[in-house]
């Protein structure tokens, strides 16, 4: 349901008209970082957020006029732009509040026309209301299942950043061939129910590429850098065998640099090499069956794919920042863009085919996972936003708030707040179009996802908007219609038969977790954060954990379990100058935190296998105990961070760093920092011992 803004404390020092206007547009005038503390938003943050929503706040007179217009609009309208009805639920308030005698007609997405809004199929329909006084209104009617079904059986699985998992067949970084192999092995040999990977969205091209998978050019389409080139059928028919051999030799050198010579993963070099190979493959004619499948894909993806491929083609000519393109090309619907698209049709087709090839390999990986017995399969990750210079922000610019960036307010961990550099969607434009961009985005991902992890799922409810040129402290929250966003998410996941996992770590607005749970969206619980915060602050006993979650020991943004157990994460942050307190204080706090958890593990009898006759090193036994603990909880899904299985010390990403640390460029490695290949993992005694501990702990018990 929409966030209850009536419960917000009144803002201080803001004119009453501005406060009322902000409330009518979902712009917060204050927020509560903790129950006992209220922080007022600045007038600058509020006026700039309203301006980004198309509201004139240039002076007191403009504010009064905008307020009068908005209040008149709200009083006079029969229906909001989008109405949500949960299948089997009661009448939506928007319909219950209509004048007596109002006639309703529903044109369903299935092509039926019905009088009244009684029992309807799930989908997004067109609703028309005609009041007795002759007024009419149209709205999008989203009919969604009441909730997603609970996973039938409990499962354990692996979590990995795909680029970090190299095999002896990779071209310098992990690819979709490796993902398929990992899924097949984990399903057949380890009894795993899923494999979770980082976002595989298309990146902004150009060297150096932003290595973060969470700042993509497009969330709607995947990145061809993940392709396994040899698995493309046309590779067998390259007209120049010598050129193909040379490409593979160069790929071998990239792979050996990472695996045998200690080099970082070089996404740019891998991308450049694969681009050469794909240019050659594009010259190989598709067979009749492949051509038909490609044409079907083009027709199915329609304008969205054409826009994406056009942006890629234009970026080759004019650079990847579309704001610097010739003015006529900055509009995807302009005559200049249409002309350029025709002139660049060969390149548009090239990028369209690359997207199709990647989609087919992603679909094959999910099929392989299910054939290996996985009830879920591949868990894909949806980033919270897109790069301001990328394809989506160009193609869908009317849906993004110009001059704004998503971030986070100051908190106990970051007194300066955060600016993630991602433009937010405009909630008003989403509602006006029935959330079409969100629906299309989800539908594309669910083509090949057994489950979807939604990064910063709190963004379905509200996002912290930071005005361009201002620090994150000068931002404010802007609310979304969470009921509509959730309805779309549940509808598309149900159609795909997929699970949804919300990343709900950190500061969460009251009521958010309850709303997600009501609709069958799982949460995320990380061991080190699960404490009795409302009581004595001690580690939360396993039986008090929530069931509707994915439980893990760590994530890509946190220290590995080995580093946390040894305190090496503190030493790393000290070397990089990231500590805000004296080193000894940080060490003592980290050691005390770890000691508390070790004490809990010992008291529960989970530390068996340490030393003695088994000879299991203490650290390895403690990692096993941590995962036995996770299996003592009622969590529906239990995830094993794959680097933990081999004792990797290094985080994949260290928040707060840019070039001080090799974020997103490290291969999975053992305790000594030696890269570990997929083949090595399959033969690793340490990994198999951990999996045995998980399976003995009940990883496959029914929920």
N, C-alpha and C positions, 0 to 999 in steps of 0.2 A: 504494500500500500504506500501512497505518498508519505514522505516524512512529515511528522506532526510538528509543524513549525510554531504552533500556538504555545508550545511548552518552552520555547526559547525565552530566556530572560530579556527584558527590554534593553536596547542599546543605549549607551551613554553618549551624550554630546552630538547626537545626530538629529537633524530636524525631523519633526514628526511626519511631515509629508514624505520625506525621503525614506523613512523607516517603513511607512505603510506601502509605498511604491515597491520597495525592495521585497517585502513579504509577498506581495501579489505576483512577483516574478521569480520567487524561489531563491532570492539572494539573501543569505544570512547576514544579520547585522551584529551578531556575536556568536561565540561558540564556547563550549566547555571542555577544556583539555582534561579536566578531572571533575568529579562530582561537586567538589567544594570550591571550584574556581571558575569564574566567568571572564572571558576576554572579549572586549568590544572590537568590532571591525572599524577600520578608519573610514572616514567619508570618502577618501580617495579610492579605496578598494571597492566600496559599494558603488560609487558612481561609475567607475570604469567597468565593473562587471555588468552593470545595467546597460552601459553604452555598447558593450560587446553583444548584448541581446537586442540591440537596435532601439534602445530607449533613450530619448533625449533628456539628459540631465545637465545641460549646459548652464543652467542658472535656476534660481528659485521659481521663476515663472514657468520655465520649461518643466520642472519637476511637478508643479501643481497641474499643469495641463496634461502631462503624461499620466498622473494619478487619476484625474477625472476621466480620461479616456479609458484607462484600464478598468476602473470601477464600473463605468457604463457598459463596457464590453462584457464583463463578468455577469452583471445583472441581467443583461439582455439576451445572453446566449441560451439556447435550449440544451446544447450538449457541448462537452469539451471535445477537442479534436480526436482523442482516442479514449475508448471505453474498454474496460477489462471485465470479462466474465469468466470466473473459474467454473469449470465443468462440474455440475452437480451442486454448485453453491447457490447462494441467494441472489436476489435481484441487485445489480450494481446500484450504488447510491445515485449515480448520474441518471439512471432510468427511473428509479423510485421517486426522484424529485421532479419529474416532468409533470406539467399540468394535467389534471384529470381529463380523460378523453383524448389524449395525444395518441395518434396512430403511428405505429412503427412498421417499417418494412426493412427486411434484411436481404441483401444480395450476397449470397455466400461465395466463397472462393471456389466452391465446387460447381458454380454456375446456376444454383437454384435461386428462386425469388420467394421469400416467405413473408407472410404478414405476421407481425408480432415477433418478439424476441424470446420465445419459449425455448424448448430443447433445440440446440443447434450443434452441428458438428464442430470439432475443434478446427481452428484456423483463424485467418484474419479476413473479416467480412466487411461489407459496406452497410452501414446503418443509416436509415433516413427516418427522421421524426417530423411529423406534421401536427402542430398544436391546433386546438379548436379555434384560436384567433387567426389562423392562416399562416403563422410563422413556420418556417421549415429549417431544418438543420441536418447536415450530414456528418458522420463520424466514422472512424475506423473502429470496428468491434473485434477485439482479440478474445477468442474463446480458447482457453488453455486447460490442460488437465489439472486437476486440483493439486497434484504433486507428482514428482517423479517416483517410480517404484524404488524401494530400498534394494540394494544389491542382494541377490538371493543367497549368496554364500560369502563368508569372509575370505579375503585373499591377501597374499603378500606379493610384493613386486619390487622392481628395481627403479631407481631414480638416477638419471644420468644426463649430462649435457652432451648432446650427440656429437658435436664437433670434437670433443675431448676423447672419444672412444675410437681409436684407430685400430684397424686390423692390418694384416700384411697385404691387403688388397686395396687399402685406402689410398687416396691421392693427397696425402698430407693433412687430412682431417677426417673425422668420422663422417660417414655418409649413409644414405638410405639403404644401401646394400648391407652395411654393418648393422643398421637397425633391424632389418629383417633377420639377419643371422642371430643377433642378440635375442630377439623375440622368440625365434624358433628354439634356440638352446635353452633359454630361461623357462619357456613353457614346458618343453619335453623333459629336460634334465633337472630343473630346479622346482618344478611345480608352481612357478610364478603365475600370478593372475593378470599382471599388467607390467608395462614398462612406461615410465613417464620421462618425457624429454622436454628440453627447452623450446621456446617458440621457434618455429621454422619459417616464420614470415619472411617475405622478400626484404632485403636490405637496400639502403640507398647506395647506388653504385658509385664508383670513384675511389681512388686511392689517396689517403688511407681510408678504408671503409670503417665506419663506426662499428667496433666489434660487438657491442651490446646487442643481444637478440631482443632486447626490450625497447629498442628505438627503431622500429622497422619503417621501411618506405611504405609497405602495405601489409595490413593484417588479413586482407581478403585472399591474397595469393601467396604461394610458397616461393622459396628462393631456390633457383636451379643449382646453386653451389653445392647443394646436398645430393645432387644426382650421383648415382653410380654409373659412370659413363659406359662401362663395358656391358651393363645390363640393358642399355637401350638397344633394341633389336637391330636398328640400322647400323650399329657399330660394326657388325659382321660384314657389312657390304661397302665399307669405305673403299673408294676407288684408288687410294694411294696407301698400300700396306706399309710402305716405308715410313710414311708420315705417322701412321697409327703407332708403329713401333717406337718412333722417336718420342711421341707424346707419352707413351707408357714408361719409357726410360726416364723422362723428366719427372713424371709422377713418382716413380720409384725414388728418385733423389730427394724430392720433397718429403716423402714418407720417412726415408732414412735419416734426414736431417732432424726430424722430430724424435723418432724412436731410438736412434743410435748415436746422435751427436748433440743432444741436449737443446736443440733449437725450439723456439716457441712455435705454436701453430700460426702459420701465415695465411690467413684467409684470403688476402689479396692475391698472393701468388697462386693459391689453389684456384681461385676464381678466374684468374687470367688464363691459366692452363686449360681449365674446363671450358672456358669460352672458346678457345681455339678449337678444341675438340668438337664443341657443339656447332661451330660455324661449318666444320666439315660435314657433320651429320645432317645439317640442314640441307645440304646439297644432294643427299641421298633420297630418292623418291620413296614415298610411303607406299606400301602395298595396298591393294584395294580395301582389305579389312581394316588396316591401320588408318587409312585415309578416311574411311567412313566413321571410325571411332573418333578421330580428331574433329571431323565436321560436326558430329553430335556434341562434342565438348564445346566447340565454338558457339553452337546454337544455344546450348544450355546456359553458358555463362554470359552470353549476350554483350550488352553495352559495358558492363563492368570490366570484362576481360579486354574488350577493345580499348577502353580508356587506359587500363593498366599498361597494355602493350604499346599504346601510343605514347604514353609518358616515357616509357623505357626508350623508345625510338627517338623521341625529341631530346631526351637527356644525353644521348650519344652525340647529338649535334650541338646542343646549347648548354650542356652542363647539367648537373643534377639539382640545382636550386631553381625551381620554376619561377620564383619571384624575380629572377634576373633574366628571364627569357624575354624576347620581343613581346611587347604589350599584347598583341593580338593572340599570342599563343598561351597566355596565362589563363585564358578561359577555355575549358575543354569543349564548350559548345559553340565557339566562335567560327566564323567563316574561314579565318586564317588557320585555325587548328584543323578544320575539316580538309582544307587544301593540303596542309602539311601531311596529314594522315594518308591521303591518297598518294602523295609524292614518295612517302616512306613506307609504302605498303609492304615491300619485301621485308623491311626490318620489323614492322608491326607483326607480320606473320612469324618471323623468327622468334620474337619474344612470346607470342601466343603459343607457339609450339613448345618452347622451353617450359612454359607454365603447365601445359598439358602433360609433358613427359614427367615433370616432377609430381604432378597430381597422380599419375598412374603408378609411380613407384611408391608414393605414400599409401595409396590404396592397396598395393600389393603387400606392403609391410603389415598393414592391419589384417589383411586376409591371412598372411602367414602366422601372425600372432594367434588368431582365432583357431586356425587349423592345428596349432601346437597345444590347444586345450585351454587357452586363456579365456576366462569369462568376460574380461574387459578388453584386453589388448593394449593398444597404444594410447597413452594419455597425452594429449597435446596441450600446449600452454598458450593461452590467449593473453598477449601483452595488453597493458592498460591503455595504450594509445599509440599514435604513429608520429613519425618524424615530421616536423613542420615543413620540410622541403621535399617530402616524398610524394609518391604517386597518389596515395589516398587523399592527402591534404589538397592536392591539385584537382583530382577528379570529383571530390565531394566537398569542395570548399564552402558551399552554401550551408553545410551542416556543422562547420567548425566555427568556434568563437574566435574571431580575428583579434590579435593583440593579447591573447591570453595563453597561459601555460599551466599545465597540471603540476601540482606539487603536494607538499604537506606542511602544516603549520609547525611552529616551534614545539618541541616536546622535551622530555627529560633526557633523551638521547642526542638531540640535535637542537641546540638553542637558537640556531639561525634559520630553522626550517629547511625545506627542500624545494627545489625547482627542477622538475624532471624534463623540461623542455619539450613537452608534448601538448599540442593544442587540444582543448576539450571539445566534445560535441556540444552543440547548443540544444538544451532540452526542449525549447519551444519548437524548433524545426523538426526534431525527432517526432514529437507528438503530432505535429501537423501532417506528417507523411506516414503515420501509423508505424513508426520505427523501422521503416524499410531498410535503411543502411545496416542497422543492427541485425535484422532478420537475415539479410543476404550474407553478412559476415559469418554468422553462426552456421547458416546452411552450408557454406563453403567448407568450413572446418569440420563439420560433422560428416562430410563425405568420407573421411578417412580416420575419424577419431572414435575410439571406443569409449573414451571419456575426455572431458575438457576441464582443465584447471583454469580458472578465471583469476588472473593476477589482480590483486587489490580489488576483491569483489565488492568492497564497500563503495566503490565508484558507481555501482548501480543505484546507490542512494544519494550520494553527494560527492562532490570533488572540490578540492581546494584550488581555486583559480588565482593565479599570480599574474598581475598585469605586467606586460612587457616593459622592461627597463626599471622595474621595482624589485626590491628584495622579497624573498618568500614571506617574511614577516608582514608585508603589506598586502597580503592576500585575503580572501574570504571564501567561505563555503557557498557553493551553488548547488541547489537540490535538483534531483531528477525525479520523475514519476517512477519510483521504485517498483510499484505494483505492475506497471506496464513493462518495465525492463525485465522484471522477473517472469512475467507471463510469456514474453517472447523467448526468453532463455529456456523455460520449461517446455514450451510448445515445440521448439526446434529440437531440443534434446530428446523429447518423447518420440518425435517422428523418427529420429535416428536410432532409437533404442540405446541411448548413451547415458553415461553417468556424468554428473557435474560436480566438480570440487571447487569450492570457493577458497581463495587464499585470504583468510580473515585474521592475519597476524597483526599485532600492534594495537593502536588505539581504534576502537570500534564503537560507533555510535550505539547507544542503548536501543534495543529492539531489532538490530540488524541480524544478529545470529539467530534470534527466534524466528524472524520472518523467513530466513533462508531454510532453516530446519523444517518449518511448516510446509515448504514447497519441495522438500526432498533434496535440497542442495547440501552436499557434505561440506564440512569445514576442514580446516587444517590445524593440527595440533603438533607442536614441536616439544619434545621432552623437556628441554631446559627451561622452557617458559611456563610449563604447567605446574603452577604452585597455587596454594590456597591464598590467593590475594585478598580475599574478603575475611580471612581468619588470621592464622599465625604465620602465613607466608612460607610455610614449609612445602617440600615437594608433595604434589597431589597424589594420593594413593591411587593405584591403577583402577580400582573399582569405581572411583569418582570421576574418571575421564568420561567425556561424552562418547556415545557410540557412533553418531553420525559424522564421522570425520576420517581423514587420511592422517594417520599417526606416523611421525618420523622422528629420527634423532637429530637431523640437521637439514639444511637447504643449501642451495647454490650461493646464497648471500651470507652464510654463517660459517664458522669454523668447522672443519671436519671433526668427527668424534674423537679421533686420536689426538688432534691438536688441542681440543678442549680438555681432554683427560690429562694431558701432560702440561697444560698451560702455555703451549707454544704460540697460541693465538695472541696472547698478551705480548709476548716477546716480539712477534711480527709487527704488531701495531706500534710498539715502542720504537722499533728500528725505522719505521716510516713516519714517525713524528705525529701519530694520530691520537695519542693518549691525552686526555684532558686533566688527568690527575697524576701525582707521582707514581712511578713504576711500582714501587713497593706496595702502595695502596691497591693498585690494580691487580697485582699478583696475589695479594692476600685475599681480596674479594673473590677472584676467580677460583683460587684454591679452596676457599670455604664453600663456595657454591658446588664445586665438584665433589668435595668431601661429603657434603650432605647427601648428594645423590648416590655416591658409592655406599654410604651407610644404609640407605634405603634398599639398595640392591642386595647388600649383604643380609639385612634383616629378613628379606623375602626369600632368601636361599637361592638367589639367581647367579651367584658368583662361583658356582662350582666349575672345576676345570682349571683353577689357577695354580700354577706350579705343581708341586708334589709329583705324583707318578705320571701325570699327563704331560708335564713339561710345557704346558701352554703358557706363553708369556702373559704377565699380568695385564698389560694393556689390551692384548687381543681378547683375553677372557672378559675384561670389563666391557669391551665393545659387544661381545656376545651377550653379556648380561643386560646391557642397555636394550638390546633387541628382544631378549626374553621378557623384559619389563613391558615393552610395547605390546607384546602378545598377551600379557595379563590384562590389558585394558580391553574394553568392549569395542574398540575401534573397528569399523567395517573394513578398512583397508590399512595395511601396514607397509610403509615404504622403506626400502633399504637404499641409502645413498651409496651408489656403486663404488666410489672411491673409498668408503669406509671398509668395504670388504677386503681391501688389500692394504689398509693402513696409511692411505694418503694423508699427508699433513696439511696440504695447501688448500685454501679456499679457491673456488673457481672465480669468485668475484669478491672484492673487498670494498664495500661501500665507503664513500668518502675519498676514494683515490681515482686518479685518471691514468697518468703515465708513470706514477710512482710504483705501480704494481701491474703485472701482466694479466689484467682481468680478461676473462673469456678467451684466453689463448694457451691454457695449460692442458696437456694430455693427462689422462688418468695415470697415476704413478704409485709406486709402492712406498713403504715407510722410508726408504733411502732416497726417494725422489726419482727413481728409475721408471721411465714410461712402461706401462703394462698394456700389451695388446689384447684384443678380443680373444685371440688364441691362448694367450697366457692366462687370461681370466678363466677360461673354460677348464684349464688344468690346475688352477690354484688351490692347494690344500686349505689355505686360510679362508678363501671364499667359501669353499664347500663346507668347512667347519661352521662358519657363520650361518649358512643356509640350513644346515642340519639343526643348529640351535633354534632357528626360527620355526622350522617345521615341527620340531619336538615341542615347541611352545604353543602349538595350536594354530599355526598360520592358515590352515585350511578348514578350520572348524566352521560349522554353520553359524550364521549370525542369530 
